[in-house]
Amino acid sequence: MDKERIKGAAQEISGSIKKAVGRLVGSKKLETEGKIDSATGAIRTAVGEGKDTVRDVLKDGKP
């Protein structure tokens, strides 16, 4: 498993928490930061999954 997948998943969770706290306390700034962190985490996760797929194809010869 690629490190980007792990970092991405952690960032998604962190962003979701930040977004929820922002909503709870009425902070649009914190809520927006949470949305951005979640989106960035999703991208990192996708990049990690892509790296894993490429690695598997190169290793096994099939996806």
N, C-alpha and C positions, 0 to 999 in steps of 0.2 A: 504494500500500500504506500502510495506516494505521500510525502510529508505535506504537500499542498492540500491534499484531501483532508487531512487531520486539522491543519491550521484553518482551512476554509470552514469546516464544520464548527470548530470552536468560535470562529468569528461570527458565523450565522447565529449561533446560540447567544453570544454576547450582544449582538445587535438586536435580537428579539427581546432580550431582557431590557436593554436600554430603551427600546421603543415603547415597551409596556410601562416602564417607570416614567418615561416622558409623558405618556398619556395620563397616567395616574396623578402626577403632580401638575399637569397642565403646562408642561414645557414643550412648546413646538420645536425648539432648537434640539433638545435631547431626543425627542421623537424622530426628528429628521436624521440626526446622527445615527440613531439605531437603524433606520431604514437603509441608510448608506452602508453601514457596517454589514447588515444582512445581505445586501446585494453584492457587496465586495466578497463576502464569504462564499456566496453561491458561485461566483465566478472562479474563485480559488479552488473550490471543490470540483468544478467542471474541468479546470485545467489539470488538476491532479488525476481525475478519472481519465482524461485524454492521455496523459503520460503513462498511466497504467496500461491502457489499451495498446498504445504503441509498443511499450515494453513487452507485453504479452505476444503481440503479433511478431515482433522481431525474435522472440524466444521460441515460440511454438510454430510460427508460420501461419496461424489462423486466429481470427478475432474471438 
